């Protein structure tokens, strides 16, 4: 429960190829200090399967993404047990803050992980997975499924296929 009062620092630098954007940090990730750390989260295996990383990294390797031109942030910084604990205003405010962060750090692509959160935070109720016609802070936007193990809509091979589109210019 102490993790609720902590923030999980971004893994970010200027000019990244891809900035992954989660919804918000979970209690486990914040407690251990690494993104997508909860056992069962498929983020790290999907990066390897989609050839975005040369090997399977673990959550404790999240800083290694920077050398590969990738980083991680969240729409909302507040830690919760579940994303559905977030208020609408938090998501809308988070989207505004994310746009400013993207303008500052200038990644080429922003990969939002979660279609429902994207639709809500960016007020795009009809958005579908994939590349979006809009930009965030001037960056290309690709919406991908949430890699949480709780999201059973997409299995690993499908997730890897979708994430692999980030390799395209």
N, C-alpha and C positions, 0 to 999 in steps of 0.2 A: 504494500500500500504506500510505502514511502516514495515509490517511483512516481506516483501521481503528482508530486510536488517538484519533480526534476524535469529538466529539458534534455533531449537527446540532440547533441550537436550535429549540424549538417556535415556531410562529407562533400565539400564543394571547393571549386577553384575557378578562376577566370578561363573562359574559352573552351569549356568542355565540349566533347562531341555529343554526349547524352547526359541530361540531368533527370534521374528517376525521381518521381514525385509520389510518395505514398500519401495516404489519407491523413494519418496522424500516427505517432508512435504508440505502440502497445506497452503495457506494463512490463512485460518480460524484456523487451528490447531496451527500454529505458533503464531497467534495473541492471542489465549486464553492460549497457553502454554501447550497443551495436545495433545497427539497423537490420530489420527482417530476421531477428535472432530466434524467434520462437520456434521450437522444434516442430517440424511439419510445414513450416513456411517454404514455399517452393521457389522463392526468388533466386537463391544462389544456384540450385540445380538448373533452373531455367537459363540463367546467364551462360552456364557452361554448355548446355545442350544446344543453345542457339548460336554458339561460337562467339559470343560477345566477350567472353573471357577464355583464355587459353587452357584453363583448368578449373576444376571445381574449387571455388573459394568458400570459406566459411564466414559467418557473420563477423568474427574477430579479424577478418582480413578486409573489412569494408574500406579501410584507408587505401588499400592497394588499387581500388578502382580509379583513383585519381591518375595514376601512372598510365592507365588504359584509356584515359580521356572520358571517364564517367564519374558521376557523383550522385548523391542522394540527399533529398530534402523532403519536406512534407507540406501538404496544404495547410494543416493546422499543427502548431507546435505542441499543443496540450496533450499530455499522455492520458489515455483512457484504457479501460479493459476492452472495450468494443467501440468501433467507429460510430455505431448508432447512438452513442452517448453524446455526440457532438450536436450543438445547436445550429440551426440554419444560419444565424448571423455569424457564427464562428467560421463556417465554411465560406461564406461570402467575403468576410474580412480576410480570411486566409488566401483566397484567390487574388484579392487586391495586393496583399503583401507579396505573394508569389510573383506576380507580374513585376513588381519593383525589384525583387531579388534577381529575376531573370534579366531584366534590363541591366542591372549592375554586373552580373557575372557573365552574361552573353554566351550561354550554351547554344550550340547549333540546334539541338532538338530537346524538347521537354517531353518526357514520357510519363504521362499521368497513369498511375496504376489503380484503376477502379472506375468503371463507366458510370456507376450511380453517383459517386462522389463528384466526378467531372460534371455530369449533367446538373447537379445541384449547385456546386460551388461556382461554376462558370455560367450558370443560367442558360444551359443548352439542353433543354429537356428531350430533344429528338436526336442527340448525338449518338453515333454508333462507334463501335470499336474501329481503330485504325487511324490513319492520318486525318486531321481536322482541317477544314477550310480556313479556320482562324489561327492566329498566332497568340502566344503569351509573351508579352515583353519583347516582341519581335522575333521570337524563336518558333521554329516549326513545332507543331504539337501532334503527338501520337498518343492515343488512348489505348491502353492495354488492360486486360483483365487483372484484377487483384490477385497476386500470387499466393494469398493465404491458403493454407490447407483446408480452411472452412469453405472455400469457393470451389464447389465440386462441378461447376458448369464446364470447366476446361481442364482436361487432363494434361500431363506434362508434355507429350508430343505436340499437342495443339498450342500450348503456351509457348513452347520453343519456336514453333513456326511463326507465331505472332510477334514474339520478341525479335526474331531474326530480321524483321523489316527495319529495325533500327540501324542496321548496317548499311541500308540504302541511303544515298545522299539526300 
